[in-house]
Amino acid sequence: MAPQSISVYLNNALKPTPELVELDGERALPDVIRDMPEEVTGHFVALDPAVAHDIEAAWKRVMMLNATHVLYTFTYNPTAATFSARKR
């Protein structure tokens, strides 16, 4: 899939940090809230080292993947720059 822009919120931040990610899988995310998947995996594209450090050090990591505004809590693997996100 092509890279897409997401919003990352760290440690209860009120303002998101936009980042580019590539999601695993063949299908695009749905446009309807109830159809959003429970889990999503992927990797960050060209992640700035300072942002990568902030993500790794954060005690709370949340992302919004598209205009549905569904929140996902995510874990981050700094070695591979991958993430695994679970719907909140």
C-alpha angles and dihedrals in degrees: 000000000000119000115270134195117248135177119243122197118192126194096350094309113174094210120059129228110226114225136173119240139172113218122218116244138049101265130080118236116268123252094225121083096222091053096054112118122252092230134027130183132189145118138266118251118223093344112192110241092234091053091045089055091048091051092048093049096044118112091204125037123185131167138186112210102192147348092298087079091218108162121229126190109216143195120215131214106203094192094060098022088233130141139200115204131193125196113252 
